[in-house]
Amino acid sequence: MFKLISFEEVKSKGQRHNSLANQRLMFFASRVSIFFSWIFVNLGMSANQVTALFFVTGLIGALAPIFFSFETLIFSYILFRMHAVFDVCDGEVARFWQKFSLNGAYWDYMIHSLLFPLYCIAICTGLYFKFEDEMFLLLGMFLGLSQSLLLATKNTYFRALFVNNVEHEEVKGKGAAPEKAGFRFYLFFCFSLLAGFEGMFALVLCMSYFDEIHSLAYLVLIVFYIALFLCIALIKFYMLSKKGFYFKRS
């Protein structure tokens, strides 16, 4: 006979030990994820199956902006937010079942490395079809490259740790969110949202509601974020090279 696993049991076993700090870094996803994790656990899903759902959800969301309109961008943004929720869920499900795999972590990093640049390329491709301006195709390549570089500054640093036999625990936590966050942290948090991909996506979504907005406004926005992403990547590269960490929200 099927026995429903209680929500409280899934929450107590599945949530991270530093869940309060994680909620400050992932304000929405970390608060909603446990409800979906409860469903996934009761469906008997493994962490790797949730990771696969996380990938498929994000991939559909990443392709939708090619058909550029306010409605498709709303659809894409919802799937983008849901894929972030499922990204938290796979860890919660793994902790509940106490089944962890190297592949699960590896796939997680690979999914991020694919989807974020793909979202950028798809948005710019959609703008190309909307305005028939080939400049958006060129900017799409640079925007996707800037996102790849942002991810590479972090991922290749951890590869360097591995190659040099440095334990992650020696540097882990130095750039993490504080357990008690004050005004300065929340100010930084809001800035990081606006300065990141999510901020750019939200602005493009809002602009798409107004059909009369000229293509030049989108061009300026994309160029601005390309420059901003490259600057952030440079700062992360410097801080990882000099200090071994950066104060992060990603």
C-alpha positions, 0 to 999 in steps of 0.5 A: 500500500502506498504511504505518503511521505510527509512534507515535514520529513522531506523538509527535515532531511532534504534542506541544506544545513545552511538553508537560511544563508542559501535563501538569501542567495536564491531568494525565490527558488530556495523557498519554493523548491521544497514543495516540488521536492516533496512531490518528486520524493513521493513520486519516487524520483531520483535526484538524477531524474530531477536533474533531467527535468531541470535540464528539459525545463530550462532548454524549452525556456531557452529556445522560446525567445526565438519566437520573439513576443511578449507572450513567448518571453513570459513563457520563457521567463516562467520556465527559466524561474522553474528550472532554477527551482528544479536546480535546487530540488535535485540536491534536496531529493539527493539529500532525502534519499542519501544518494549522491553521484558525481555525474549529478554534480557534473551534469548540473554544471554542464547544464548551466554552461549550456543554458545561460549562453543559449538563452542569450543567443535565443533572445538576440536571434528573436530580436533579429527575426523581429527587426530583421537587423543582422547586428543582433546576430553578431551581438548574440554571439558576443552576449553568449560568449560573455556568459560562457566567460562568466561561468568559465572564470568560476569553473576553471578555478575549481579545475585548477584546485583539483589539478593542484590537489587543493581541497575545496574545504580550504577555500569553501565558504570564504565568499559565501553569504553571511548568516546574518545579512544587513542592509549592505548585503541586500543592496549588493543582492539587488544590484547583482540581480539587476546586473546579471542575466536575470536583470537583462532578461527582465528588462527585455521582457518589459520592453517587449510589452511595448511594440513601439520601442525601436530596435536601437533601444534593444541594441543599446541594452544588449551592448551595455550588458555585454560590457557589464558581463565582461567587467564582472568576469574580469573582477571575478578573475582578479578576485579568484586569482588574488584571493581565492574567492569572490563574494558571490550570488551565483 
